[in-house]
Each structure stands twice: as C-alpha cells, then as structure tokens.
C-alpha cells in the first residue's frame, strides 16, 4: 500500500509585485462556440501533439478531444473510464483541470482533492496524489463550499502544483517521491495587484506550465499571469488581458457578475482559453447557450 507522509510547510501570505511587469491585451484569432457534448461545462484544457483535449465538471468518466472547425469547436469523447475508489464518498468527481505527460492524462478532482492519472489508452488508472484537503484547510483554504481546487500543472520530478480557487485563493505544491510518499506545501495567495472589481475577488481557475514558466488563469481579472513562487511567497509577472474580448457585446453572456474562463493551455504560437458559461445564453442571442473557446496569438 502506498505510504503517505504529509508534511505541511506553512508558507506566509503570498506577496505580489506585478507593477513593473509587462501588461498587454491578447490578440484574438478566433472564437468558436463549443458543442457536441450534452450539458458540457468545460473545466480544463491541454494540448497534445497538435490536438486539444478537455474535461467537463459534469462528466466524471470522459476525456474529450476538441475538433477545431471553421465555425465551431466540437467535443468528441476520446477516453471513457471508471475511476478507482478515491478514498472518499462523493456524489461526483467534479473534474477541474487537465494536463498531459509521459503518455498519460492527469485530471484534478475537486471533490476528492486528488489527482487521477489515466493512460492515453484508457488504462492504468490511479490516484497519484493524496488528498490535500486537510493541508489546505490547515492554513485557511477551502472555507467555502464552491471554492476549492481549480486547476493543476505538472512541473516534473513528481511535482504537481494545484490551484485553490478563491476565498482565499492559494497554491498547493505536492511532491510525490518514487515510494509514493508526498510532501504537501500549501500557501495562501490572497493579495494581488490585478484590478478586480467587487463582488469579484482574486482567484485562480487554471494553471499551465510550458516547461519553463508557470501561468495562472485568473478569470475574475479576465487575465493570464506568469507567476513564480517559493517559500517566500508569490510573484505575479507578465499580465496578458483578454477582458476586451469576454466583455465585448459579441461574446458577453447574460450574467457576467463573475468571470467564466476555466481552462488554459498553449502551444508555441497560440493561447487557448475555454469558458464554462453554466448554461447561460449570450446577450446577443438568447437561444445560444454554448460555451466558447478563444484562440489568441501567443505573445
């Protein structure tokens, strides 16, 4: 049986400092309505060998491939699976993030506070991290029912970074060694220099690591931020804004009290952001309740 050694490094409140960082607006290349999966609520993105993949937080058994067509993006089930026992009784796994490495997908389950590995063939399923619930709550994360985990990034060497969404937001660094022992290091990241209008608050809704830099999707600021962090805190670096797109009349949803961007990934030339609109219609077309996938030019 896997041994789990949960050592908590209680970091201080994250400091920030993006005031000198480059701030720019992303250039929109295309915006595609997402269809092909009933009640799709996209909650993660990854790019693998020229293809986009996603998961939906209302679909516990499916990883979807995304086909980019001229006038829409179509979700097609790619892997269907049954996750092994997670160690917790939950109504649903509530997938909220997706990454890929070494022929396997890694999916974050918000309800179990764990990461599931699924081989690209659909086999070799295993929970590869212990629950981080106790560690996060120990420093003040996860105070609200719908404010738990919202994204993951694989940093190599058995290291996974998880994003705690909000109230307050945070990062949880998990390092799993070859014997299955886990070092869990959570931190609160409540402070930010990003402009966020109430009732919105500082948040993380996804993470992406390109092999060199770590990026955070901050949907309530309609932005992507390059970040670094260690035991001394968080630093917010380059800020890429897309609010000029999500808040434009063409793409505005009926209720924009909070941001809707939930999935982030990139390739060498593009930035991909997918929205979870929770079934809401767009302002300019009350009959269109499809999510949207934005493709931006990568700076």
Protein Blocks (a to p, Z undefined) as FASTA:
>chain_A
ZZddddddddddddddfklpccdddddfbdcddehiehiacfbdcdeehiacdddfkbck
bccdddddfkbccdddfbdcddddehiacfbloiabdcdeehiacdddfklopacdddfk
opaiacfbdcfklmmmmnopakbfklcceddcdebjhiacdddfbhpacdddddddfkop
acddddddfbccbdcddfbdcddfbdcdehjaccdddfknopaddddddfkbccdddddd
fklmmmpmklocfblkbacbfbdcddfkbccddddeehpacfklmkbccdcddddddZZ
